[in-house]
């Protein structure tokens, strides 16, 4: 009786055949401070570009993130920045703090169907991270900012692009992200959404930040535990 009751209470993901994961602060722990390195490099880039001090650069960076979805998108629209130069500089970081999580790797490796990484960063950064944490064999495709023609999450056009490219049925897809606003367009398309609550300040910033909380079907502080607990088979 207790086993049957436990089965009924587990989140049901048996309909899912496409698993979409954000990268930074989702597939690795936010307290590894990897994204802090990227954030600092973005601020330094803005300071050099505009010739301003660190405080002013930080304010501009955050304003562009809030108003344009990513700092890069704001820099491209407002200053005509070369995206390739920006991506190369801000992702030149030290990944020594990252290590494989055997439990997470087993959980993702056991998921039925296709598995994707959907990031506002660049493919080379994503590939480096996946290699470092041992997930490369379990990911079918990386969607980066170039895949979406530099239209970032949470802009709906980015989701339309990847859904069409991968020929996904949104109702049979699940998306996992540490930024709540990024889940809103996914849920609007019919995806099952899971917010990874890292306690990060970035989770409540950016476009549509206020509406993001209403668009999480599930919330977890531990992706590995969540994936091990859900129903994915008969």
VENZIDA-V130976 format. One record per pair of residues at least 6 apart in sequence whose ideal C-beta (glycine too) atoms are under 6 Angstrom apart, sorted by sequence separation. I is the first residue (numbers start at 1). J is the second residue. D is the distance in whole Angstrom. If there is no record, write none. Layout:
i->I j->J d->D
i->I j->J d->D
This chain:
i->21 j->27 d->6
i->65 j->71 d->5
i->68 j->74 d->4
i->75 j->81 d->4
i->130 j->136 d->5
i->151 j->157 d->5
i->177 j->183 d->5
i->187 j->193 d->5
i->220 j->226 d->4
i->47 j->54 d->6
i->64 j->71 d->5
i->119 j->126 d->5
i->151 j->158 d->5
i->186 j->193 d->5
i->117 j->126 d->6
i->130 j->139 d->6
i->25 j->35 d->5
i->47 j->57 d->4
i->61 j->71 d->5
i->64 j->74 d->3
i->148 j->158 d->4
i->183 j->193 d->4
i->24 j->35 d->5
i->46 j->57 d->4
i->72 j->83 d->6
i->175 j->186 d->4
i->148 j->161 d->5
i->43 j->57 d->5
i->46 j->60 d->5
i->72 j->86 d->5
i->43 j->58 d->5
i->46 j->61 d->5
i->180 j->195 d->5
i->126 j->142 d->5
i->175 j->191 d->5
i->43 j->61 d->5
i->173 j->191 d->5
i->174 j->192 d->4
i->175 j->193 d->5
i->176 j->194 d->5
i->178 j->196 d->4
i->42 j->61 d->6
i->123 j->142 d->5
i->143 j->162 d->5
i->170 j->189 d->4
i->171 j->190 d->4
i->170 j->190 d->4
i->178 j->198 d->5
i->123 j->144 d->4
i->170 j->191 d->5
i->195 j->216 d->4
i->117 j->139 d->6
i->122 j->144 d->5
i->197 j->219 d->6
i->115 j->138 d->6
i->180 j->203 d->6
i->193 j->216 d->5
i->115 j->139 d->5
i->179 j->203 d->6
i->184 j->208 d->5
i->193 j->217 d->5
i->194 j->218 d->5
i->195 j->219 d->5
i->197 j->221 d->5
i->115 j->140 d->5
i->116 j->141 d->5
i->117 j->142 d->5
i->118 j->143 d->5
i->119 j->144 d->6
i->120 j->145 d->5
i->178 j->203 d->6
i->181 j->206 d->5
i->192 j->217 d->5
i->114 j->140 d->5
i->159 j->185 d->5
i->154 j->181 d->5
i->181 j->208 d->4
i->184 j->211 d->6
i->196 j->223 d->6
i->154 j->182 d->5
i->181 j->209 d->5
i->184 j->212 d->6
i->187 j->215 d->4
i->42 j->71 d->5
i->105 j->134 d->5
i->109 j->138 d->5
i->153 j->182 d->4
i->156 j->185 d->5
i->108 j->138 d->5
i->91 j->122 d->6
i->154 j->185 d->5
i->181 j->212 d->4
i->184 j->215 d->4
i->120 j->152 d->4
i->180 j->212 d->3
i->183 j->215 d->5
i->100 j->133 d->5
i->120 j->153 d->6
i->180 j->213 d->6
i->183 j->216 d->6
i->91 j->125 d->4
i->98 j->132 d->4
i->100 j->134 d->3
i->87 j->122 d->4
i->98 j->133 d->5
i->95 j->132 d->5
i->45 j->89 d->6
i->42 j->90 d->5
i->41 j->90 d->4
i->70 j->120 d->5
i->38 j->90 d->5
i->154 j->207 d->6
i->154 j->208 d->6
i->37 j->93 d->4
i->32 j->97 d->4
i->32 j->98 d->6
i->83 j->150 d->6
i->28 j->98 d->6
i->73 j->152 d->6
i->70 j->152 d->4
i->69 j->152 d->4
i->69 j->155 d->6
i->19 j->111 d->5
i->23 j->117 d->5
i->18 j->113 d->6
i->17 j->113 d->4
i->18 j->114 d->5
i->19 j->115 d->5
i->20 j->116 d->5
i->21 j->117 d->6
i->23 j->119 d->4
i->20 j->118 d->5
i->23 j->126 d->5
i->28 j->133 d->6
i->107 j->224 d->5
i->104 j->224 d->4
i->107 j->227 d->4
i->112 j->232 d->6
i->103 j->224 d->5
i->107 j->228 d->5
i->69 j->207 d->6
i->66 j->206 d->6
i->65 j->206 d->6
i->18 j->168 d->5
i->26 j->176 d->6
i->26 j->178 d->5
i->25 j->178 d->4
i->17 j->172 d->5
i->18 j->173 d->4
i->19 j->174 d->6
i->20 j->175 d->4
i->21 j->176 d->5
i->22 j->177 d->4
i->15 j->172 d->6
i->16 j->174 d->5
i->30 j->198 d->4
i->26 j->196 d->5
i->30 j->200 d->5
i->25 j->198 d->5
i->11 j->218 d->6
i->13 j->230 d->5
i->14 j->231 d->6
i->10 j->229 d->6
i->11 j->230 d->5
i->12 j->231 d->5
i->13 j->232 d->5
i->10 j->231 d->5
